[in-house]
């Protein structure tokens, strides 16, 4: 253990890793502080540049933007009641009322310290859980990995309960796109239409840039409203409320635990953790009537649960090679480019990389917290920037990034096409995340199914005769059954209420 720790220290003690860590964290904070931008968009823009770096600096750059954005998203949520990122919605419920009554600094430092505690606990959970799950995964064969993919796909669908049909269409489109290209077992071309640049399949990087960065840039370009300038940060200590988080140990522990668990579930992540944590905090609070009116406990529950997911989402990726969300799919691209294959062998073959990653995640939380405590007054000015300027900047950076990855105009064209598709999805309430998950997991599932059926000479009962595969398949079936039952009960309840309302 100590040897691995020393290896990790040696691995991160390079200027590339330190610069990537600091730059990623600062960019993440800035992205979170600007309403309308999302971590997915920031990571999409940084992805082509991270591929040019060594593995650890490349991953660190993306994780810095990912983790820093959740911290920064609390700033506009508290000061102007506009969530910096979509998952900071519940932060506005109690953070903004606190700011209105002159406690802006207290609310901000309380949000920062909550995020720091949640983020640190999340890293500890990653350190403990990832190697254990990797040891379990050593027993996996093709059938087990195929069923892991099935469980992940089902989880992504069920995470969009209110838009499950739209999510299914998005996921299906992603899986179809994953089938495009040259199929090696039979030496055939699928859906390439004679285009040589499609032989390698639809590249993920331009798709991600178009869906998450350029589509959001189009939204900002069409926004005319200039946001109000945040006020209320003068005359108070920036450290006010920093230690107050420890006055709510039960809420802190419960929200951290829920965030850790939710981060392990594909497609659930920060949204599920935040709403469940907030609901339970209000239910068990001694002052539930204060929630939504400026309750510090509500702010703690919201921010802690968000950051508690940030590292545990890496557990399925590192131990099984399965991305839990599109942000982890971007990290998977960095791994694959550098021929680092996530899975059980990663911990044995690259212990220095794993240890360096753990240490980097700890340092990330320290860097972000320190920077925010001293620079918040300057960062808040970003909240009042003209959205059109931000949108134009993102558009230029996204086009440069999509082209410079392989220096092919076709990649830039794909990014533009998916920017239009992403804008259509945003306008019609169709989630884009399932598309990326389908694009990544579709080919994985296809390969594992072929390997499994070749082992059993085409007999599909192999998924039932192997205990782990059968258990995973059972989880997927039970989850779908419970969802259908819940939907039927909901329809029945609405039908019973309809005559009464008349």
Backbone torsions as a table, in degrees:
resi	resn	phi	psi	omega
1	UNK	NA	-46.4	179.8
2	UNK	-65.6	-39.0	178.6
3	UNK	-61.3	-42.9	179.1
4	UNK	-63.9	-39.0	178.9
5	UNK	-63.7	-43.7	178.7
6	UNK	-65.2	-37.6	175.4
7	UNK	-61.6	-41.7	179.2
8	UNK	-64.2	-42.2	177.8
9	UNK	-60.3	-43.4	179.2
10	UNK	-64.3	-34.7	-177.1
11	UNK	-70.6	-34.9	-177.7
12	UNK	-90.5	-10.1	-177.0
13	UNK	-81.0	51.3	175.9
14	UNK	-128.4	153.8	-177.3
15	UNK	-65.5	-29.9	179.7
16	UNK	-64.7	-45.8	-178.6
17	UNK	-67.3	-44.3	-179.3
18	UNK	-62.1	-44.7	179.9
19	UNK	-65.0	-41.4	179.3
20	UNK	-63.6	-40.0	-179.5
21	UNK	-64.7	-48.4	-178.5
22	UNK	-68.1	-47.3	-179.0
23	UNK	-62.6	-44.9	179.5
24	UNK	-61.4	-43.5	-179.8
25	UNK	-63.3	-45.5	-179.0
26	UNK	-65.5	-43.3	178.4
27	UNK	-63.4	-39.2	177.7
28	UNK	-61.8	-43.7	178.5
29	UNK	-61.1	-45.3	-179.4
30	UNK	-63.3	-40.8	178.4
31	UNK	-63.9	-43.5	179.1
32	UNK	-65.0	-31.9	-176.8
33	UNK	-77.8	-13.1	-179.9
34	UNK	-101.4	108.7	178.4
35	UNK	-59.8	136.6	-179.6
36	UNK	106.4	-22.6	176.4
37	UNK	-93.8	156.1	-178.8
38	UNK	-132.6	154.0	176.8
39	UNK	-57.2	-35.4	179.4
40	UNK	-60.9	-41.5	178.7
41	UNK	-65.9	-42.0	178.8
42	UNK	-63.5	-44.4	179.9
43	UNK	-67.0	-34.4	178.5
44	UNK	-64.0	-39.9	178.5
45	UNK	-68.6	-39.0	-177.7
46	UNK	-77.4	-20.7	-173.3
47	UNK	-55.0	-49.8	-179.4
48	UNK	-60.8	-34.2	-179.8
49	UNK	-74.2	-35.2	179.9
50	UNK	-67.6	-26.2	179.3
51	UNK	-69.5	-18.7	179.3
52	UNK	-83.3	-10.9	-177.8
53	UNK	-93.9	173.0	171.8
54	UNK	-66.5	163.5	-173.8
55	UNK	-55.0	-52.1	-175.5
56	UNK	-66.8	-46.1	175.5
57	UNK	-60.7	-38.0	179.7
58	UNK	-63.6	-46.1	178.5
59	UNK	-66.8	-40.7	-179.0
60	UNK	-63.2	-38.8	178.8
61	UNK	-59.9	-46.0	-179.2
62	UNK	-69.6	-41.8	-180.0
63	UNK	-67.1	-32.4	176.3
64	UNK	-63.0	-44.7	177.3
65	UNK	-65.4	-38.0	-179.3
66	UNK	-65.5	-51.0	-178.1
67	UNK	-72.6	-39.5	-178.8
68	UNK	-65.0	-31.5	-177.9
69	UNK	-65.0	-36.3	180.0
70	UNK	-67.3	-36.5	175.4
71	UNK	-64.1	-52.2	-175.9
72	UNK	-64.6	-27.3	-178.6
73	UNK	-63.2	-19.9	-180.0
74	UNK	-74.5	-21.9	-174.3
75	UNK	-64.0	-59.7	178.3
76	UNK	-67.5	-28.5	178.2
77	UNK	-61.0	-39.2	-178.5
78	UNK	-82.7	-39.2	-171.4
79	UNK	-87.1	-36.2	-177.0
80	UNK	-128.1	10.9	176.7
81	UNK	61.7	30.5	175.8
82	UNK	-122.9	113.6	-178.4
83	UNK	-59.8	129.8	177.7
84	UNK	-66.4	-36.0	172.5
85	UNK	-128.0	158.5	-177.0
86	UNK	-56.5	-30.9	-176.3
87	UNK	-79.7	-4.5	177.7
88	UNK	-90.8	18.0	-177.8
89	UNK	-58.7	-50.0	-176.4
90	UNK	-69.8	-17.5	175.9
91	UNK	-64.5	-31.0	179.2
92	UNK	-67.5	-27.4	-174.8
93	UNK	-59.4	-41.4	-177.4
94	UNK	-115.1	-26.9	-179.9
95	UNK	-67.2	-45.3	-178.5
96	UNK	-65.4	-44.9	175.7
97	UNK	-59.3	-34.7	176.7
98	UNK	-65.2	-41.5	178.8
99	UNK	-65.3	-37.3	-179.3
100	UNK	-64.8	-30.4	179.8
101	UNK	-94.8	19.6	173.4
102	UNK	87.3	18.8	-178.6
103	UNK	-116.4	39.9	-177.3
104	UNK	-62.4	-45.4	-179.3
105	UNK	-64.5	-40.9	178.9
106	UNK	-61.9	-44.2	-179.1
107	UNK	-64.7	-43.1	-178.6
108	UNK	-65.4	-48.2	-178.4
109	UNK	-67.2	-31.9	175.5
110	UNK	-65.8	-40.7	177.6
111	UNK	-65.6	-42.0	-179.5
112	UNK	-63.5	-46.6	-177.5
113	UNK	-68.1	-34.7	176.8
114	UNK	-63.6	-44.8	178.7
115	UNK	-63.5	-38.4	-179.6
116	UNK	-64.2	-45.3	179.4
117	UNK	-63.8	-46.8	178.9
118	UNK	-61.2	-42.2	179.7
119	UNK	-66.0	-39.9	179.7
120	UNK	-66.5	-43.5	177.7
121	UNK	-63.5	-35.8	178.7
122	UNK	-64.0	-40.2	177.8
123	UNK	-64.9	-42.8	178.1
124	UNK	-60.3	-41.0	178.3
125	UNK	-64.2	-39.0	177.3
126	UNK	-61.5	-46.0	-179.1
127	UNK	-59.7	-39.1	-176.9
128	UNK	-81.4	-39.6	-170.6
129	UNK	-85.6	-39.1	-173.3
130	UNK	-60.3	-48.6	178.7
131	UNK	-63.1	-37.3	179.9
132	UNK	-63.5	-47.1	179.1
133	UNK	-65.3	-32.9	177.5
134	UNK	-64.2	-38.5	177.5
135	UNK	-65.6	-36.9	175.6
136	UNK	-65.6	-40.4	-177.4
137	UNK	-67.9	-16.7	177.2
138	UNK	-62.8	-22.7	178.4
139	UNK	-86.1	-2.8	-176.2
140	UNK	-79.6	141.7	169.0
141	UNK	-117.9	-167.2	-179.3
142	UNK	-57.7	-43.9	179.6
143	UNK	-61.0	-39.6	-178.8
144	UNK	-67.5	-42.5	178.5
145	UNK	-65.7	-35.6	176.6
146	UNK	-61.4	-41.9	-179.9
147	UNK	-72.6	-30.2	173.4
148	UNK	-61.9	-42.3	176.8
149	UNK	-61.4	-41.6	179.5
150	UNK	-61.9	-46.5	179.0
151	UNK	-60.2	-42.0	179.8
152	UNK	-63.3	-44.0	-179.8
153	UNK	-64.5	-41.7	178.4
154	UNK	-64.1	-41.0	179.9
155	UNK	-62.4	-40.9	178.7
156	UNK	-62.0	-42.2	179.5
157	UNK	-65.4	-47.8	-176.1
158	UNK	-71.1	-17.9	175.2
159	UNK	-69.6	-19.4	177.6
160	UNK	-106.9	59.4	-172.3
161	UNK	-60.3	-36.3	-177.9
162	UNK	-80.8	-13.3	-179.0
163	UNK	-134.2	43.1	-171.5
164	UNK	-66.0	-34.7	178.9
165	UNK	-67.3	-45.3	178.2
166	UNK	-62.9	-40.0	178.2
167	UNK	-64.9	-37.2	178.3
168	UNK	-65.0	-41.1	177.3
169	UNK	-63.7	-43.7	179.3
170	UNK	-63.4	-44.3	179.1
171	UNK	-64.5	-41.6	178.6
172	UNK	-63.1	-40.0	177.4
173	UNK	-63.0	-42.0	178.7
174	UNK	-63.4	-41.3	179.3
175	UNK	-67.4	-36.4	176.0
176	UNK	-63.8	-45.1	179.4
177	UNK	-62.2	-31.8	178.1
178	UNK	-68.7	-17.8	179.7
179	UNK	-89.1	-7.4	-179.1
180	UNK	-71.6	139.8	174.7
181	UNK	125.1	-163.0	-176.7
182	UNK	-87.9	124.2	179.2
183	UNK	-97.5	109.6	-171.2
184	UNK	-66.3	-40.5	-176.0
185	UNK	-58.0	-36.2	-176.8
186	UNK	-112.2	4.2	178.4
187	UNK	52.8	46.4	179.4
188	UNK	-120.6	158.7	175.9
189	UNK	-104.2	133.6	-179.2
190	UNK	-117.0	120.4	173.4
191	UNK	55.8	33.3	177.9
192	UNK	-92.4	-20.4	178.6
193	UNK	53.8	35.0	176.6
194	UNK	77.2	5.7	-179.3
195	UNK	-88.2	118.0	-176.5
196	UNK	-63.5	-32.2	-175.8
197	UNK	-73.5	-7.4	177.1
198	UNK	-98.9	-0.8	-178.7
199	UNK	-61.9	-33.4	179.3
200	UNK	-85.1	5.0	-179.2
201	UNK	92.2	176.8	177.3
202	UNK	-79.9	116.2	-176.3
203	UNK	-66.9	137.9	-175.2
204	UNK	-72.1	-37.9	-173.6
205	UNK	-60.0	-51.4	177.4
206	UNK	-62.3	-34.1	178.1
207	UNK	-62.3	-46.9	-179.1
208	UNK	-64.8	-42.8	179.3
209	UNK	-61.2	-44.7	-179.8
210	UNK	-65.8	-47.1	-175.2
211	UNK	-66.5	-41.7	-169.8
212	UNK	-106.2	-29.0	-177.4
213	UNK	-98.1	-56.6	-174.3
214	UNK	-70.4	-37.3	178.3
215	UNK	-63.3	-38.0	177.4
216	UNK	-69.2	-33.0	176.1
217	UNK	-63.2	-39.4	177.0
218	UNK	-61.1	-39.7	178.2
219	UNK	-62.6	-45.6	-179.3
220	UNK	-66.7	-35.2	178.1
221	UNK	-65.0	-26.7	178.9
222	UNK	-92.7	7.9	-179.1
223	UNK	-99.3	126.1	-178.2
224	UNK	-98.5	-25.3	-172.1
225	UNK	-73.2	129.0	172.3
226	UNK	-94.9	125.4	-172.7
227	UNK	-72.4	156.2	179.5
228	UNK	-65.6	152.7	178.6
229	UNK	-80.0	123.2	179.8
230	UNK	-63.6	143.2	178.8
231	UNK	-132.7	178.6	173.9
232	UNK	92.4	17.2	-179.0
233	UNK	-107.4	11.3	-177.8
234	UNK	-97.8	144.2	168.8
235	UNK	81.7	10.6	179.4
236	UNK	-130.3	156.2	179.1
237	UNK	-69.8	134.1	178.8
238	UNK	-70.2	-15.0	-178.9
239	UNK	-95.5	2.6	-177.5
240	UNK	-64.1	123.3	178.8
241	UNK	92.0	0.1	-174.7
242	UNK	-64.5	-40.5	-179.3
243	UNK	-93.9	-2.8	-176.8
244	UNK	-65.0	-23.2	-178.0
245	UNK	-57.8	-29.4	-176.7
246	UNK	-80.0	-1.0	172.3
247	UNK	-77.1	-10.9	-178.3
248	UNK	-122.4	64.1	-173.5
249	UNK	-63.9	-36.9	-179.7
250	UNK	-67.1	-45.7	177.6
251	UNK	-62.6	-40.9	179.9
252	UNK	-62.7	-46.3	-178.8
253	UNK	-68.1	-43.9	-178.5
254	UNK	-65.3	-44.6	-179.1
255	UNK	-67.2	-37.9	177.4
256	UNK	-65.1	-43.7	179.1
257	UNK	-62.5	-43.6	178.7
258	UNK	-64.6	-40.0	178.5
259	UNK	-63.2	-41.9	178.6
260	UNK	-61.1	-46.7	-177.8
261	UNK	-67.9	-44.9	-178.2
262	UNK	-64.7	-31.2	178.4
263	UNK	-65.3	-22.9	179.5
264	UNK	-78.9	-17.2	-174.5
265	UNK	-93.8	119.1	179.5
266	UNK	-57.7	131.2	175.2
267	UNK	85.0	-9.6	-176.9
268	UNK	-95.6	-68.1	170.9
269	UNK	52.9	-139.3	-169.5
270	UNK	-63.7	-38.7	-177.5
271	UNK	-61.7	-52.2	-179.4
272	UNK	-62.3	-42.6	-178.8
273	UNK	-63.4	-42.5	-175.6
274	UNK	-66.7	-48.6	-177.1
275	UNK	-66.4	-40.1	178.9
276	UNK	-68.4	-42.1	179.7
277	UNK	-63.4	-43.7	-179.0
278	UNK	-65.1	-42.6	-179.7
279	UNK	-63.4	-44.2	-179.7
280	UNK	-69.4	-36.2	178.2
281	UNK	-62.9	-41.9	178.8
282	UNK	-67.5	-37.9	-178.4
283	UNK	-65.8	-40.1	-175.5
284	UNK	-98.2	4.2	-178.7
285	UNK	-75.8	149.9	174.6
286	UNK	-76.3	-17.9	179.7
287	UNK	-130.2	64.3	-177.5
288	UNK	-65.1	-23.1	-178.5
289	UNK	-68.6	-16.3	-179.6
290	UNK	-84.6	-14.2	-179.2
291	UNK	-65.9	132.7	-176.5
292	UNK	88.2	-4.7	-178.9
293	UNK	-122.9	11.5	179.8
294	UNK	112.1	39.9	-179.9
295	UNK	-84.7	120.9	176.0
296	UNK	-60.1	-34.2	-179.3
297	UNK	-64.8	-38.7	176.9
298	UNK	-64.9	-38.5	177.9
299	UNK	-65.3	-40.5	178.3
300	UNK	-62.3	-46.1	-178.6
301	UNK	-60.8	-43.1	-177.5
302	UNK	-66.2	-53.1	-173.2
303	UNK	-72.9	-35.3	179.8
304	UNK	-64.4	-44.7	-176.7
305	UNK	-66.0	-33.9	179.6
306	UNK	-63.5	-52.2	-176.2
307	UNK	-72.3	-22.4	179.3
308	UNK	-69.6	-13.3	177.7
309	UNK	-88.0	-19.8	-164.2
310	UNK	-63.3	-29.7	-179.8
311	UNK	-101.6	-32.0	-178.2
312	UNK	-69.7	-18.8	174.3
313	UNK	-65.2	-16.6	177.9
314	UNK	-79.2	-17.2	-175.1
315	UNK	-60.3	-52.7	178.3
316	UNK	-61.8	-33.1	-178.7
317	UNK	-68.9	-48.7	-176.3
318	UNK	-71.0	-38.7	-173.5
319	UNK	-89.6	-31.5	-177.0
320	UNK	-116.9	-14.9	-175.2
321	UNK	77.8	18.2	-178.1
322	UNK	-109.4	116.9	177.9
323	UNK	-74.5	134.2	-178.8
324	UNK	-81.7	-21.4	179.0
325	UNK	-156.0	172.2	-178.3
326	UNK	-60.1	-29.2	178.6
327	UNK	-65.4	-38.9	176.0
328	UNK	-72.1	-27.9	175.4
329	UNK	-63.3	-33.9	176.6
330	UNK	-66.7	-40.7	176.8
331	UNK	-63.8	-37.1	177.7
332	UNK	-59.9	-37.1	177.9
333	UNK	-62.2	-40.2	178.3
334	UNK	-64.1	-44.0	178.0
335	UNK	-57.6	-49.5	-173.8
336	UNK	-66.7	-37.2	178.5
337	UNK	-59.6	-36.2	-177.4
338	UNK	-96.5	13.3	176.5
339	UNK	59.4	35.1	172.3
340	UNK	-105.3	110.3	-173.0
341	UNK	-94.6	112.0	177.2
342	UNK	-62.7	146.2	-178.6
343	UNK	144.5	-173.5	-176.2
344	UNK	-56.2	-35.7	-176.5
345	UNK	-73.9	-16.5	-177.7
346	UNK	-60.2	-39.3	-176.8
347	UNK	-71.6	-27.3	178.8
348	UNK	-86.5	-36.9	-174.4
349	UNK	-86.0	-27.8	-176.4
350	UNK	-133.5	58.9	-179.2
351	UNK	-64.1	-31.8	179.0
352	UNK	-66.2	-39.2	179.1
353	UNK	-65.5	-45.5	-178.9
354	UNK	-62.5	-46.6	179.6
355	UNK	-64.1	-40.9	176.8
356	UNK	-62.2	-37.2	178.2
357	UNK	-65.3	-43.4	178.7
358	UNK	-60.1	-48.5	-177.8
359	UNK	-64.1	-39.5	179.0
360	UNK	-61.0	-39.8	-180.0
361	UNK	-67.2	-38.2	174.6
362	UNK	-62.2	-47.9	-178.7
363	UNK	-63.4	-33.8	-179.8
364	UNK	-57.1	-46.0	-179.5
365	UNK	-64.4	-38.5	179.5
366	UNK	-66.7	-44.8	-178.9
367	UNK	-63.0	-46.1	-178.2
368	UNK	-63.3	-46.8	-178.9
369	UNK	-61.8	-46.0	-179.2
370	UNK	-61.9	-45.1	-178.7
371	UNK	-63.4	-43.8	-177.2
372	UNK	-66.0	-36.7	-178.5
373	UNK	-63.2	-29.2	-176.0
374	UNK	-105.9	-15.3	-172.8
375	UNK	-120.4	5.9	-176.5
376	UNK	-57.7	-41.5	-177.0
377	UNK	-58.4	-31.8	179.7
378	UNK	-86.4	-34.5	-178.6
379	UNK	-66.0	-33.9	-175.8
380	UNK	-63.0	-19.8	178.3
381	UNK	-63.2	-24.3	179.4
382	UNK	-65.2	-24.0	-177.4
383	UNK	-66.1	-21.0	-177.9
384	UNK	-104.2	10.6	177.7
385	UNK	-66.7	151.3	177.2
386	UNK	-66.5	122.5	-177.7
387	UNK	-59.0	-29.6	-179.0
388	UNK	-66.5	-36.7	178.0
389	UNK	-65.4	-42.8	178.9
390	UNK	-63.3	-45.1	-179.4
391	UNK	-60.9	-43.6	180.0
392	UNK	-65.0	-39.8	178.7
393	UNK	-62.6	-45.3	179.2
394	UNK	-61.3	-42.2	-178.1
395	UNK	-61.2	-44.6	-180.0
396	UNK	-64.6	-47.1	-179.4
397	UNK	-63.2	-37.9	-179.2
398	UNK	-66.4	-42.1	178.8
399	UNK	-65.5	-41.4	178.1
400	UNK	-63.0	-45.6	-178.2
401	UNK	-64.0	-42.2	-178.9
402	UNK	-68.0	-31.7	-179.7
403	UNK	-79.8	-41.0	-172.4
404	UNK	-76.7	-8.4	178.4
405	UNK	-62.9	-49.5	179.0
406	UNK	-123.6	2.5	-176.6
407	UNK	54.9	48.6	177.7
408	UNK	-125.8	131.4	178.1
409	UNK	-65.3	-26.6	179.7
410	UNK	-63.3	-33.5	178.2
411	UNK	-66.8	-41.8	177.5
412	UNK	-64.6	-37.4	178.4
413	UNK	-65.0	-42.3	177.7
414	UNK	-61.3	-41.0	179.2
415	UNK	-61.2	-42.4	179.5
416	UNK	-65.0	-42.9	179.4
417	UNK	-60.2	-44.5	-178.9
418	UNK	-77.2	-18.2	170.8
419	UNK	-66.1	-42.1	177.4
420	UNK	-65.7	-43.1	177.7
421	UNK	-62.2	-43.2	179.1
422	UNK	-63.5	-38.5	177.1
423	UNK	-65.1	-40.1	176.6
424	UNK	-62.1	-41.9	179.3
425	UNK	-63.7	-43.9	179.4
426	UNK	-61.4	-42.3	-177.1
427	UNK	-67.8	-30.6	-175.2
428	UNK	-107.1	10.5	175.8
429	UNK	70.1	27.2	178.3
430	UNK	-95.9	120.8	-178.2
431	UNK	-68.1	135.8	-179.6
432	UNK	-89.2	-22.3	-177.6
433	UNK	-57.1	-44.5	179.8
434	UNK	-60.1	-28.7	179.8
435	UNK	-62.7	-46.2	-179.1
436	UNK	-67.4	-40.2	178.2
437	UNK	-62.6	-40.4	177.1
438	UNK	-64.3	-38.9	179.4
439	UNK	-63.9	-34.5	-178.6
440	UNK	-85.2	-48.4	-173.7
441	UNK	-82.0	-23.7	179.4
442	UNK	-56.0	-54.8	177.7
443	UNK	-62.4	-36.8	177.6
444	UNK	-60.5	-46.3	-179.1
445	UNK	-63.2	-42.0	-179.3
446	UNK	-61.9	-46.6	-179.2
447	UNK	-62.7	-45.5	-178.4
448	UNK	-67.1	-35.2	176.9
449	UNK	-65.5	-42.7	178.9
450	UNK	-62.8	-43.6	179.2
451	UNK	-63.4	-41.0	-178.9
452	UNK	-64.4	-46.1	-177.8
453	UNK	-70.4	-28.7	175.7
454	UNK	-69.9	-32.8	177.5
455	UNK	-67.6	-32.9	-176.0
456	UNK	-102.9	12.5	-178.2
457	UNK	56.7	39.5	175.8
458	UNK	85.5	6.7	-178.6
459	UNK	-89.4	113.4	-177.7
460	UNK	-71.6	-9.7	-179.8
461	UNK	-67.8	-6.3	177.5
462	UNK	-60.5	-27.5	179.3
463	UNK	-76.7	-13.4	179.1
464	UNK	-103.2	-25.5	-176.7
465	UNK	-86.5	-15.8	177.2
466	UNK	-97.5	120.7	-169.5
467	UNK	-55.9	-46.9	-176.3
468	UNK	-66.6	-44.2	178.9
469	UNK	-61.6	-42.9	179.9
470	UNK	-64.4	-39.1	178.7
471	UNK	-64.0	-45.3	178.6
472	UNK	-62.8	-42.7	177.4
473	UNK	-62.6	-38.8	177.6
474	UNK	-61.9	-41.1	177.1
475	UNK	-58.5	-45.8	-179.1
476	UNK	-62.2	-43.8	-178.7
477	UNK	-66.3	-43.3	179.8
478	UNK	-63.7	-40.8	179.2
479	UNK	-61.7	-43.4	178.7
480	UNK	-65.3	-41.9	-179.5
481	UNK	-62.8	-43.9	179.2
482	UNK	-63.6	-38.3	178.5
483	UNK	-64.1	-43.9	179.9
484	UNK	-64.1	-42.3	178.3
485	UNK	-61.8	-43.3	179.2
486	UNK	-62.5	-40.2	178.7
487	UNK	-65.3	-42.9	-179.9
488	UNK	-64.8	-40.8	177.7
489	UNK	-64.7	-39.0	178.0
490	UNK	-63.7	-42.9	177.7
491	UNK	-63.9	-41.0	-180.0
492	UNK	-64.4	-41.6	179.1
493	UNK	-64.4	-41.0	178.5
494	UNK	-66.4	-37.1	179.0
495	UNK	-65.5	-36.9	179.1
496	UNK	-71.7	-31.6	179.6
497	UNK	-77.7	-27.1	-176.5
498	UNK	-57.9	-49.2	179.4
499	UNK	-62.7	-35.2	-179.4
500	UNK	-66.5	-36.8	-179.5
501	UNK	-68.2	-25.3	178.4
502	UNK	-74.1	NA	NA
